[in-house]
């Protein structure tokens, strides 16, 4: 079983929509929180989450949100929860 820590940031597009930037992998929960806080200063929205599972068999637990800043990208949150 492995746990991945991910920070996903979004910028505001020309038509007002949130546009995802490339996700960033963090080393651990603390690093994930710090990275999200730093990105929140220049992003419209940031979500930090973890996901645990077994990549060999493709079995993954539901993602756990660690931190969220800015606007709520509802579509992403539906896939994370």
HTML snippet that shows the backbone in 3Dmol.js (N, CA, C, O; Angstrom):
<script src="https://3Dmol.org/build/3Dmol-min.js"></script>
<div id="view" style="width:600px;height:400px;position:relative"></div>
<script>
const pdb = `
ATOM      1  N   UNK A   1       0.843  -1.172   0.000  1.00  0.00           N
ATOM      2  CA  UNK A   1       0.000   0.000   0.000  1.00  0.00           C
ATOM      3  C   UNK A   1       0.893   1.242   0.000  1.00  0.00           C
ATOM      4  O   UNK A   1       1.846   1.333   0.775  1.00  0.00           O
ATOM      5  N   UNK A   2       0.578   2.183  -0.867  1.00  0.00           N
ATOM      6  CA  UNK A   2       1.321   3.436  -0.926  1.00  0.00           C
ATOM      7  C   UNK A   2       0.340   4.601  -0.791  1.00  0.00           C
ATOM      8  O   UNK A   2      -0.849   4.476  -1.083  1.00  0.00           O
ATOM      9  N   UNK A   3       0.873   5.730  -0.342  1.00  0.00           N
ATOM     10  CA  UNK A   3       0.074   6.952  -0.260  1.00  0.00           C
ATOM     11  C   UNK A   3       0.768   8.037  -1.063  1.00  0.00           C
ATOM     12  O   UNK A   3       1.953   8.313  -0.873  1.00  0.00           O
ATOM     13  N   UNK A   4       0.017   8.641  -1.957  1.00  0.00           N
ATOM     14  CA  UNK A   4       0.500   9.771  -2.736  1.00  0.00           C
ATOM     15  C   UNK A   4      -0.104  11.042  -2.171  1.00  0.00           C
ATOM     16  O   UNK A   4      -1.280  11.080  -1.809  1.00  0.00           O
ATOM     17  N   UNK A   5       0.717  12.089  -2.097  1.00  0.00           N
ATOM     18  CA  UNK A   5       0.264  13.402  -1.658  1.00  0.00           C
ATOM     19  C   UNK A   5       0.355  14.324  -2.859  1.00  0.00           C
ATOM     20  O   UNK A   5       1.407  14.428  -3.490  1.00  0.00           O
ATOM     21  N   UNK A   6      -0.745  14.993  -3.175  1.00  0.00           N
ATOM     22  CA  UNK A   6      -0.843  15.772  -4.403  1.00  0.00           C
ATOM     23  C   UNK A   6      -1.402  17.159  -4.104  1.00  0.00           C
ATOM     24  O   UNK A   6      -2.296  17.320  -3.273  1.00  0.00           O
ATOM     25  N   UNK A   7      -0.858  18.155  -4.798  1.00  0.00           N
ATOM     26  CA  UNK A   7      -1.393  19.515  -4.738  1.00  0.00           C
ATOM     27  C   UNK A   7      -1.817  19.899  -6.154  1.00  0.00           C
ATOM     28  O   UNK A   7      -1.018  19.864  -7.090  1.00  0.00           O
ATOM     29  N   UNK A   8      -3.085  20.265  -6.289  1.00  0.00           N
ATOM     30  CA  UNK A   8      -3.640  20.674  -7.577  1.00  0.00           C
ATOM     31  C   UNK A   8      -4.042  22.137  -7.480  1.00  0.00           C
ATOM     32  O   UNK A   8      -4.884  22.507  -6.661  1.00  0.00           O
ATOM     33  N   UNK A   9      -3.435  22.964  -8.320  1.00  0.00           N
ATOM     34  CA  UNK A   9      -3.780  24.390  -8.343  1.00  0.00           C
ATOM     35  C   UNK A   9      -4.516  24.725  -9.630  1.00  0.00           C
ATOM     36  O   UNK A   9      -4.423  24.008 -10.626  1.00  0.00           O
ATOM     37  N   UNK A  10      -5.252  25.831  -9.587  1.00  0.00           N
ATOM     38  CA  UNK A  10      -6.050  26.289 -10.714  1.00  0.00           C
ATOM     39  C   UNK A  10      -5.840  27.783 -10.913  1.00  0.00           C
ATOM     40  O   UNK A  10      -5.691  28.536  -9.951  1.00  0.00           O
ATOM     41  N   UNK A  11      -5.831  28.197 -12.161  1.00  0.00           N
ATOM     42  CA  UNK A  11      -5.788  29.618 -12.513  1.00  0.00           C
ATOM     43  C   UNK A  11      -7.110  29.991 -13.156  1.00  0.00           C
ATOM     44  O   UNK A  11      -7.822  29.131 -13.675  1.00  0.00           O
ATOM     45  N   UNK A  12      -7.435  31.262 -13.123  1.00  0.00           N
ATOM     46  CA  UNK A  12      -8.651  31.747 -13.758  1.00  0.00           C
ATOM     47  C   UNK A  12      -8.369  31.986 -15.230  1.00  0.00           C
ATOM     48  O   UNK A  12      -7.428  32.703 -15.568  1.00  0.00           O
ATOM     49  N   UNK A  13      -9.175  31.393 -16.117  1.00  0.00           N
ATOM     50  CA  UNK A  13      -9.028  31.551 -17.554  1.00  0.00           C
ATOM     51  C   UNK A  13      -9.691  32.824 -18.048  1.00  0.00           C
ATOM     52  O   UNK A  13     -10.345  33.535 -17.284  1.00  0.00           O
ATOM     53  N   UNK A  14      -9.517  33.105 -19.329  1.00  0.00           N
ATOM     54  CA  UNK A  14     -10.065  34.316 -19.945  1.00  0.00           C
ATOM     55  C   UNK A  14     -11.579  34.413 -19.815  1.00  0.00           C
ATOM     56  O   UNK A  14     -12.120  35.511 -19.690  1.00  0.00           O
ATOM     57  N   UNK A  15     -12.258  33.291 -19.843  1.00  0.00           N
ATOM     58  CA  UNK A  15     -13.725  33.292 -19.778  1.00  0.00           C
ATOM     59  C   UNK A  15     -14.227  33.045 -18.356  1.00  0.00           C
ATOM     60  O   UNK A  15     -15.404  32.745 -18.152  1.00  0.00           O
ATOM     61  N   UNK A  16     -13.334  33.171 -17.377  1.00  0.00           N
ATOM     62  CA  UNK A  16     -13.738  33.036 -15.987  1.00  0.00           C
ATOM     63  C   UNK A  16     -13.727  31.626 -15.434  1.00  0.00           C
ATOM     64  O   UNK A  16     -14.009  31.423 -14.253  1.00  0.00           O
ATOM     65  N   UNK A  17     -13.406  30.652 -16.265  1.00  0.00           N
ATOM     66  CA  UNK A  17     -13.387  29.265 -15.792  1.00  0.00           C
ATOM     67  C   UNK A  17     -12.068  28.959 -15.083  1.00  0.00           C
ATOM     68  O   UNK A  17     -11.038  29.569 -15.369  1.00  0.00           O
ATOM     69  N   UNK A  18     -12.121  28.004 -14.155  1.00  0.00           N
ATOM     70  CA  UNK A  18     -10.898  27.554 -13.496  1.00  0.00           C
ATOM     71  C   UNK A  18     -10.178  26.566 -14.397  1.00  0.00           C
ATOM     72  O   UNK A  18     -10.776  25.611 -14.893  1.00  0.00           O
ATOM     73  N   UNK A  19      -8.891  26.804 -14.605  1.00  0.00           N
ATOM     74  CA  UNK A  19      -8.073  25.958 -15.476  1.00  0.00           C
ATOM     75  C   UNK A  19      -7.021  25.262 -14.613  1.00  0.00           C
ATOM     76  O   UNK A  19      -6.238  25.933 -13.941  1.00  0.00           O
ATOM     77  N   UNK A  20      -6.992  23.920 -14.621  1.00  0.00           N
ATOM     78  CA  UNK A  20      -6.015  23.215 -13.787  1.00  0.00           C
ATOM     79  C   UNK A  20      -4.596  23.372 -14.318  1.00  0.00           C
ATOM     80  O   UNK A  20      -4.351  23.340 -15.525  1.00  0.00           O
ATOM     81  N   UNK A  21      -3.673  23.541 -13.383  1.00  0.00           N
ATOM     82  CA  UNK A  21      -2.250  23.514 -13.697  1.00  0.00           C
ATOM     83  C   UNK A  21      -1.781  22.078 -13.501  1.00  0.00           C
ATOM     84  O   UNK A  21      -2.518  21.264 -12.943  1.00  0.00           O
ATOM     85  N   UNK A  22      -0.579  21.751 -13.945  1.00  0.00           N
ATOM     86  CA  UNK A  22      -0.095  20.385 -13.710  1.00  0.00           C
ATOM     87  C   UNK A  22      -0.070  20.072 -12.208  1.00  0.00           C
ATOM     88  O   UNK A  22       0.372  20.905 -11.416  1.00  0.00           O
ATOM     89  N   UNK A  23      -0.537  18.888 -11.809  1.00  0.00           N
ATOM     90  CA  UNK A  23      -0.500  18.531 -10.380  1.00  0.00           C
ATOM     91  C   UNK A  23       0.936  18.372  -9.911  1.00  0.00           C
ATOM     92  O   UNK A  23       1.830  18.018 -10.679  1.00  0.00           O
ATOM     93  N   UNK A  24       1.128  18.643  -8.629  1.00  0.00           N
ATOM     94  CA  UNK A  24       2.461  18.522  -8.029  1.00  0.00           C
ATOM     95  C   UNK A  24       2.407  17.454  -6.935  1.00  0.00           C
ATOM     96  O   UNK A  24       1.505  17.449  -6.098  1.00  0.00           O
ATOM     97  N   UNK A  25       3.386  16.558  -6.960  1.00  0.00           N
ATOM     98  CA  UNK A  25       3.459  15.531  -5.927  1.00  0.00           C
ATOM     99  C   UNK A  25       4.298  16.045  -4.763  1.00  0.00           C
ATOM    100  O   UNK A  25       5.344  16.662  -4.962  1.00  0.00           O
ATOM    101  N   UNK A  26       3.826  15.785  -3.549  1.00  0.00           N
ATOM    102  CA  UNK A  26       4.545  16.186  -2.339  1.00  0.00           C
ATOM    103  C   UNK A  26       5.136  14.944  -1.669  1.00  0.00           C
ATOM    104  O   UNK A  26       4.720  13.817  -1.936  1.00  0.00           O
ATOM    105  N   UNK A  27       6.117  15.178  -0.793  1.00  0.00           N
ATOM    106  CA  UNK A  27       6.793  14.070  -0.101  1.00  0.00           C
ATOM    107  C   UNK A  27       5.938  13.455   0.999  1.00  0.00           C
ATOM    108  O   UNK A  27       5.941  12.241   1.199  1.00  0.00           O
ATOM    109  N   UNK A  28       5.198  14.322   1.718  1.00  0.00           N
ATOM    110  CA  UNK A  28       4.412  13.868   2.863  1.00  0.00           C
ATOM    111  C   UNK A  28       3.318  14.892   3.143  1.00  0.00           C
ATOM    112  O   UNK A  28       3.192  15.882   2.422  1.00  0.00           O
ATOM    113  N   UNK A  29       2.530  14.656   4.184  1.00  0.00           N
ATOM    114  CA  UNK A  29       1.392  15.528   4.478  1.00  0.00           C
ATOM    115  C   UNK A  29       1.832  16.968   4.770  1.00  0.00           C
ATOM    116  O   UNK A  29       1.232  17.915   4.262  1.00  0.00           O
ATOM    117  N   UNK A  30       2.870  17.128   5.580  1.00  0.00           N
ATOM    118  CA  UNK A  30       3.361  18.467   5.910  1.00  0.00           C
ATOM    119  C   UNK A  30       3.828  19.224   4.681  1.00  0.00           C
ATOM    120  O   UNK A  30       3.502  20.398   4.507  1.00  0.00           O
ATOM    121  N   UNK A  31       4.592  18.555   3.829  1.00  0.00           N
ATOM    122  CA  UNK A  31       5.065  19.177   2.591  1.00  0.00           C
ATOM    123  C   UNK A  31       3.880  19.556   1.709  1.00  0.00           C
ATOM    124  O   UNK A  31       3.885  20.615   1.080  1.00  0.00           O
ATOM    125  N   UNK A  32       2.872  18.701   1.662  1.00  0.00           N
ATOM    126  CA  UNK A  32       1.670  18.943   0.876  1.00  0.00           C
ATOM    127  C   UNK A  32       0.956  20.213   1.374  1.00  0.00           C
ATOM    128  O   UNK A  32       0.540  21.051   0.574  1.00  0.00           O
ATOM    129  N   UNK A  33       0.822  20.343   2.682  1.00  0.00           N
ATOM    130  CA  UNK A  33       0.169  21.528   3.272  1.00  0.00           C
ATOM    131  C   UNK A  33       0.948  22.800   2.972  1.00  0.00           C
ATOM    132  O   UNK A  33       0.357  23.814   2.601  1.00  0.00           O
ATOM    133  N   UNK A  34       2.267  22.757   3.129  1.00  0.00           N
ATOM    134  CA  UNK A  34       3.097  23.940   2.881  1.00  0.00           C
ATOM    135  C   UNK A  34       3.052  24.359   1.412  1.00  0.00           C
ATOM    136  O   UNK A  34       2.955  25.544   1.096  1.00  0.00           O
ATOM    137  N   UNK A  35       3.124  23.372   0.523  1.00  0.00           N
ATOM    138  CA  UNK A  35       3.081  23.661  -0.907  1.00  0.00           C
ATOM    139  C   UNK A  35       1.742  24.295  -1.286  1.00  0.00           C
ATOM    140  O   UNK A  35       1.698  25.254  -2.057  1.00  0.00           O
ATOM    141  N   UNK A  36       0.656  23.757  -0.741  1.00  0.00           N
ATOM    142  CA  UNK A  36      -0.678  24.297  -1.041  1.00  0.00           C
ATOM    143  C   UNK A  36      -0.803  25.738  -0.552  1.00  0.00           C
ATOM    144  O   UNK A  36      -1.332  26.594  -1.260  1.00  0.00           O
ATOM    145  N   UNK A  37      -0.323  25.999   0.638  1.00  0.00           N
ATOM    146  CA  UNK A  37      -0.388  27.358   1.206  1.00  0.00           C
ATOM    147  C   UNK A  37       0.399  28.338   0.347  1.00  0.00           C
ATOM    148  O   UNK A  37      -0.059  29.454   0.102  1.00  0.00           O
ATOM    149  N   UNK A  38       1.573  27.932  -0.111  1.00  0.00           N
ATOM    150  CA  UNK A  38       2.397  28.809  -0.955  1.00  0.00           C
ATOM    151  C   UNK A  38       1.727  29.059  -2.308  1.00  0.00           C
ATOM    152  O   UNK A  38       1.722  30.189  -2.795  1.00  0.00           O
ATOM    153  N   UNK A  39       1.168  28.022  -2.912  1.00  0.00           N
ATOM    154  CA  UNK A  39       0.505  28.181  -4.208  1.00  0.00           C
ATOM    155  C   UNK A  39      -0.772  29.016  -4.097  1.00  0.00           C
ATOM    156  O   UNK A  39      -1.177  29.664  -5.063  1.00  0.00           O
ATOM    157  N   UNK A  40      -1.399  29.001  -2.936  1.00  0.00           N
ATOM    158  CA  UNK A  40      -2.640  29.752  -2.743  1.00  0.00           C
ATOM    159  C   UNK A  40      -2.423  31.256  -2.902  1.00  0.00           C
ATOM    160  O   UNK A  40      -3.361  31.990  -3.214  1.00  0.00           O
ATOM    161  N   UNK A  41      -1.197  31.713  -2.689  1.00  0.00           N
ATOM    162  CA  UNK A  41      -0.901  33.144  -2.814  1.00  0.00           C
ATOM    163  C   UNK A  41      -0.974  33.634  -4.255  1.00  0.00           C
ATOM    164  O   UNK A  41      -1.111  34.834  -4.492  1.00  0.00           O
ATOM    165  N   UNK A  42      -0.883  32.710  -5.229  1.00  0.00           N
ATOM    166  CA  UNK A  42      -0.882  33.138  -6.630  1.00  0.00           C
ATOM    167  C   UNK A  42      -1.853  32.342  -7.514  1.00  0.00           C
ATOM    168  O   UNK A  42      -1.771  32.396  -8.741  1.00  0.00           O
ATOM    169  N   UNK A  43      -2.764  31.608  -6.882  1.00  0.00           N
ATOM    170  CA  UNK A  43      -3.703  30.772  -7.631  1.00  0.00           C
ATOM    171  C   UNK A  43      -5.136  31.130  -7.254  1.00  0.00           C
ATOM    172  O   UNK A  43      -5.392  31.621  -6.155  1.00  0.00           O
ATOM    173  N   UNK A  44      -6.060  30.883  -8.163  1.00  0.00           N
ATOM    174  CA  UNK A  44      -7.476  31.112  -7.882  1.00  0.00           C
ATOM    175  C   UNK A  44      -8.015  30.045  -6.934  1.00  0.00           C
ATOM    176  O   UNK A  44      -8.929  30.309  -6.152  1.00  0.00           O
ATOM    177  N   UNK A  45      -7.454  28.853  -7.002  1.00  0.00           N
ATOM    178  CA  UNK A  45      -7.900  27.748  -6.163  1.00  0.00           C
ATOM    179  C   UNK A  45      -6.774  26.734  -6.017  1.00  0.00           C
ATOM    180  O   UNK A  45      -5.994  26.520  -6.946  1.00  0.00           O
ATOM    181  N   UNK A  46      -6.696  26.113  -4.849  1.00  0.00           N
ATOM    182  CA  UNK A  46      -5.705  25.065  -4.595  1.00  0.00           C
ATOM    183  C   UNK A  46      -6.353  23.987  -3.731  1.00  0.00           C
ATOM    184  O   UNK A  46      -7.038  24.288  -2.753  1.00  0.00           O
ATOM    185  N   UNK A  47      -6.130  22.739  -4.104  1.00  0.00           N
ATOM    186  CA  UNK A  47      -6.592  21.609  -3.302  1.00  0.00           C
ATOM    187  C   UNK A  47      -5.409  20.679  -3.069  1.00  0.00           C
ATOM    188  O   UNK A  47      -4.723  20.276  -4.008  1.00  0.00           O
ATOM    189  N   UNK A  48      -5.183  20.347  -1.803  1.00  0.00           N
ATOM    190  CA  UNK A  48      -4.149  19.385  -1.427  1.00  0.00           C
ATOM    191  C   UNK A  48      -4.860  18.131  -0.928  1.00  0.00           C
ATOM    192  O   UNK A  48      -5.775  18.214  -0.109  1.00  0.00           O
ATOM    193  N   UNK A  49      -4.437  16.974  -1.422  1.00  0.00           N
ATOM    194  CA  UNK A  49      -5.100  15.742  -1.005  1.00  0.00           C
ATOM    195  C   UNK A  49      -4.126  14.575  -1.016  1.00  0.00           C
ATOM    196  O   UNK A  49      -3.044  14.642  -1.598  1.00  0.00           O
ATOM    197  N   UNK A  50      -4.543  13.511  -0.357  1.00  0.00           N
ATOM    198  CA  UNK A  50      -3.763  12.267  -0.375  1.00  0.00           C
ATOM    199  C   UNK A  50      -4.656  11.167  -0.913  1.00  0.00           C
ATOM    200  O   UNK A  50      -5.883  11.243  -0.862  1.00  0.00           O
ATOM    201  N   UNK A  51      -4.000  10.147  -1.427  1.00  0.00           N
ATOM    202  CA  UNK A  51      -4.737   8.979  -1.936  1.00  0.00           C
ATOM    203  C   UNK A  51      -3.873   7.750  -1.678  1.00  0.00           C
ATOM    204  O   UNK A  51      -2.693   7.724  -2.026  1.00  0.00           O
ATOM    205  N   UNK A  52      -4.465   6.748  -1.074  1.00  0.00           N
ATOM    206  CA  UNK A  52      -3.744   5.517  -0.731  1.00  0.00           C
ATOM    207  C   UNK A  52      -4.300   4.348  -1.522  1.00  0.00           C
ATOM    208  O   UNK A  52      -5.484   4.297  -1.856  1.00  0.00           O
ATOM    209  N   UNK A  53      -3.412   3.416  -1.811  1.00  0.00           N
ATOM    210  CA  UNK A  53      -3.866   2.227  -2.512  1.00  0.00           C
ATOM    211  C   UNK A  53      -2.728   1.350  -2.965  1.00  0.00           C
ATOM    212  O   UNK A  53      -1.573   1.543  -2.586  1.00  0.00           O
ATOM    213  N   UNK A  54      -3.081   0.385  -3.781  1.00  0.00           N
ATOM    214  CA  UNK A  54      -2.119  -0.558  -4.325  1.00  0.00           C
ATOM    215  C   UNK A  54      -2.044  -0.360  -5.837  1.00  0.00           C
ATOM    216  O   UNK A  54      -2.937  -0.799  -6.562  1.00  0.00           O
ATOM    217  N   UNK A  55      -0.985   0.299  -6.320  1.00  0.00           N
ATOM    218  CA  UNK A  55      -0.887   0.572  -7.756  1.00  0.00           C
ATOM    219  C   UNK A  55      -0.730  -0.692  -8.599  1.00  0.00           C
ATOM    220  O   UNK A  55      -1.043  -0.679  -9.790  1.00  0.00           O
ATOM    221  N   UNK A  56      -0.253  -1.770  -8.006  1.00  0.00           N
ATOM    222  CA  UNK A  56      -0.074  -3.014  -8.764  1.00  0.00           C
ATOM    223  C   UNK A  56      -1.398  -3.613  -9.219  1.00  0.00           C
ATOM    224  O   UNK A  56      -1.484  -4.220 -10.287  1.00  0.00           O
ATOM    225  N   UNK A  57      -2.428  -3.436  -8.398  1.00  0.00           N
ATOM    226  CA  UNK A  57      -3.732  -3.995  -8.763  1.00  0.00           C
ATOM    227  C   UNK A  57      -4.742  -2.903  -9.110  1.00  0.00           C
ATOM    228  O   UNK A  57      -5.870  -3.201  -9.504  1.00  0.00           O
ATOM    229  N   UNK A  58      -4.338  -1.631  -8.963  1.00  0.00           N
ATOM    230  CA  UNK A  58      -5.222  -0.526  -9.316  1.00  0.00           C
ATOM    231  C   UNK A  58      -6.342  -0.284  -8.326  1.00  0.00           C
ATOM    232  O   UNK A  58      -7.371   0.286  -8.688  1.00  0.00           O
ATOM    233  N   UNK A  59      -6.164  -0.701  -7.094  1.00  0.00           N
ATOM    234  CA  UNK A  59      -7.183  -0.493  -6.061  1.00  0.00           C
ATOM    235  C   UNK A  59      -6.805   0.737  -5.231  1.00  0.00           C
ATOM    236  O   UNK A  59      -5.732   0.772  -4.628  1.00  0.00           O
ATOM    237  N   UNK A  60      -7.678   1.739  -5.198  1.00  0.00           N
ATOM    238  CA  UNK A  60      -7.388   2.992  -4.502  1.00  0.00           C
ATOM    239  C   UNK A  60      -8.516   3.358  -3.549  1.00  0.00           C
ATOM    240  O   UNK A  60      -9.693   3.220  -3.882  1.00  0.00           O
ATOM    241  N   UNK A  61      -8.147   3.823  -2.370  1.00  0.00           N
ATOM    242  CA  UNK A  61      -9.124   4.362  -1.426  1.00  0.00           C
ATOM    243  C   UNK A  61      -9.567   5.729  -1.938  1.00  0.00           C
ATOM    244  O   UNK A  61      -8.925   6.310  -2.812  1.00  0.00           O
ATOM    245  N   UNK A  62     -10.658   6.232  -1.394  1.00  0.00           N
ATOM    246  CA  UNK A  62     -11.093   7.581  -1.730  1.00  0.00           C
ATOM    247  C   UNK A  62     -10.022   8.579  -1.300  1.00  0.00           C
ATOM    248  O   UNK A  62      -9.316   8.366  -0.314  1.00  0.00           O
ATOM    249  N   UNK A  63      -9.916   9.655  -2.043  1.00  0.00           N
ATOM    250  CA  UNK A  63      -8.965  10.704  -1.698  1.00  0.00           C
ATOM    251  C   UNK A  63      -9.412  11.418  -0.428  1.00  0.00           C
ATOM    252  O   UNK A  63     -10.603  11.511  -0.131  1.00  0.00           O
ATOM    253  N   UNK A  64      -8.423  11.920   0.316  1.00  0.00           N
ATOM    254  CA  UNK A  64      -8.679  12.657   1.544  1.00  0.00           C
ATOM    255  C   UNK A  64      -8.151  14.081   1.340  1.00  0.00           C
ATOM    256  O   UNK A  64      -6.966  14.278   1.074  1.00  0.00           O
ATOM    257  N   UNK A  65      -9.034  15.062   1.467  1.00  0.00           N
ATOM    258  CA  UNK A  65      -8.614  16.450   1.295  1.00  0.00           C
ATOM    259  C   UNK A  65      -7.849  16.893   2.533  1.00  0.00           C
ATOM    260  O   UNK A  65      -8.324  16.749   3.659  1.00  0.00           O
ATOM    261  N   UNK A  66      -6.659  17.434   2.307  1.00  0.00           N
ATOM    262  CA  UNK A  66      -5.794  17.905   3.384  1.00  0.00           C
ATOM    263  C   UNK A  66      -5.996  19.401   3.601  1.00  0.00           C
ATOM    264  O   UNK A  66      -6.068  19.864   4.739  1.00  0.00           O
ATOM    265  N   UNK A  67      -6.086  20.160   2.501  1.00  0.00           N
ATOM    266  CA  UNK A  67      -6.271  21.606   2.583  1.00  0.00           C
ATOM    267  C   UNK A  67      -6.939  22.092   1.304  1.00  0.00           C
ATOM    268  O   UNK A  67      -6.788  21.496   0.238  1.00  0.00           O
ATOM    269  N   UNK A  68      -7.673  23.180   1.434  1.00  0.00           N
ATOM    270  CA  UNK A  68      -8.310  23.784   0.263  1.00  0.00           C
ATOM    271  C   UNK A  68      -8.298  25.294   0.439  1.00  0.00           C
ATOM    272  O   UNK A  68      -8.660  25.809   1.496  1.00  0.00           O
ATOM    273  N   UNK A  69      -7.879  25.999  -0.610  1.00  0.00           N
ATOM    274  CA  UNK A  69      -7.798  27.457  -0.583  1.00  0.00           C
ATOM    275  C   UNK A  69      -8.482  28.027  -1.817  1.00  0.00           C
ATOM    276  O   UNK A  69      -8.457  27.428  -2.892  1.00  0.00           O
ATOM    277  N   UNK A  70      -9.086  29.177  -1.644  1.00  0.00           N
ATOM    278  CA  UNK A  70      -9.669  29.876  -2.778  1.00  0.00           C
ATOM    279  C   UNK A  70     -11.008  29.301  -3.178  1.00  0.00           C
ATOM    280  O   UNK A  70     -11.745  28.757  -2.356  1.00  0.00           O
ATOM    281  N   UNK A  71     -11.309  29.432  -4.457  1.00  0.00           N
ATOM    282  CA  UNK A  71     -12.594  28.998  -4.984  1.00  0.00           C
ATOM    283  C   UNK A  71     -12.715  27.478  -4.959  1.00  0.00           C
ATOM    284  O   UNK A  71     -11.719  26.755  -4.927  1.00  0.00           O
ATOM    285  N   UNK A  72     -13.943  27.024  -4.976  1.00  0.00           N
ATOM    286  CA  UNK A  72     -14.257  25.603  -4.883  1.00  0.00           C
ATOM    287  C   UNK A  72     -14.519  25.034  -6.277  1.00  0.00           C
ATOM    288  O   UNK A  72     -15.614  25.212  -6.810  1.00  0.00           O
ATOM    289  N   UNK A  73     -13.539  24.353  -6.881  1.00  0.00           N
ATOM    290  CA  UNK A  73     -13.793  23.726  -8.185  1.00  0.00           C
ATOM    291  C   UNK A  73     -14.643  22.472  -8.001  1.00  0.00           C
ATOM    292  O   UNK A  73     -14.112  21.371  -7.854  1.00  0.00           O
ATOM    293  N   UNK A  74     -15.942  22.639  -8.009  1.00  0.00           N
ATOM    294  CA  UNK A  74     -16.894  21.581  -7.663  1.00  0.00           C
ATOM    295  C   UNK A  74     -16.668  20.289  -8.434  1.00  0.00           C
ATOM    296  O   UNK A  74     -16.756  19.209  -7.850  1.00  0.00           O
ATOM    297  N   UNK A  75     -16.381  20.370  -9.721  1.00  0.00           N
ATOM    298  CA  UNK A  75     -16.206  19.153 -10.514  1.00  0.00           C
ATOM    299  C   UNK A  75     -15.046  18.316 -10.008  1.00  0.00           C
ATOM    300  O   UNK A  75     -15.157  17.091  -9.942  1.00  0.00           O
ATOM    301  N   UNK A  76     -13.933  18.950  -9.647  1.00  0.00           N
ATOM    302  CA  UNK A  76     -12.800  18.200  -9.134  1.00  0.00           C
ATOM    303  C   UNK A  76     -13.134  17.584  -7.787  1.00  0.00           C
ATOM    304  O   UNK A  76     -12.807  16.423  -7.539  1.00  0.00           O
ATOM    305  N   UNK A  77     -13.780  18.341  -6.916  1.00  0.00           N
ATOM    306  CA  UNK A  77     -14.105  17.826  -5.597  1.00  0.00           C
ATOM    307  C   UNK A  77     -15.020  16.609  -5.677  1.00  0.00           C
ATOM    308  O   UNK A  77     -14.943  15.726  -4.823  1.00  0.00           O
ATOM    309  N   UNK A  78     -15.875  16.550  -6.679  1.00  0.00           N
ATOM    310  CA  UNK A  78     -16.731  15.382  -6.852  1.00  0.00           C
ATOM    311  C   UNK A  78     -15.900  14.139  -7.149  1.00  0.00           C
ATOM    312  O   UNK A  78     -16.248  13.049  -6.694  1.00  0.00           O
ATOM    313  N   UNK A  79     -14.809  14.278  -7.903  1.00  0.00           N
ATOM    314  CA  UNK A  79     -13.976  13.125  -8.229  1.00  0.00           C
ATOM    315  C   UNK A  79     -13.020  12.765  -7.104  1.00  0.00           C
ATOM    316  O   UNK A  79     -12.592  11.616  -7.000  1.00  0.00           O
ATOM    317  N   UNK A  80     -12.679  13.736  -6.258  1.00  0.00           N
ATOM    318  CA  UNK A  80     -11.739  13.493  -5.155  1.00  0.00           C
ATOM    319  C   UNK A  80     -12.442  12.811  -4.009  1.00  0.00           C
ATOM    320  O   UNK A  80     -11.865  11.910  -3.400  1.00  0.00           O
ATOM    321  N   UNK A  81     -13.657  13.195  -3.684  1.00  0.00           N
ATOM    322  CA  UNK A  81     -14.367  12.640  -2.527  1.00  0.00           C
ATOM    323  C   UNK A  81     -14.917  11.275  -2.798  1.00  0.00           C
ATOM    324  O   UNK A  81     -15.541  10.675  -1.921  1.00  0.00           O
TER     325      UNK A  81
END
`;
const viewer = $3Dmol.createViewer("view");
viewer.addModel(pdb, "pdb");
viewer.setStyle({}, {cartoon: {color: "spectrum"}});
viewer.zoomTo();
viewer.render();
</script>
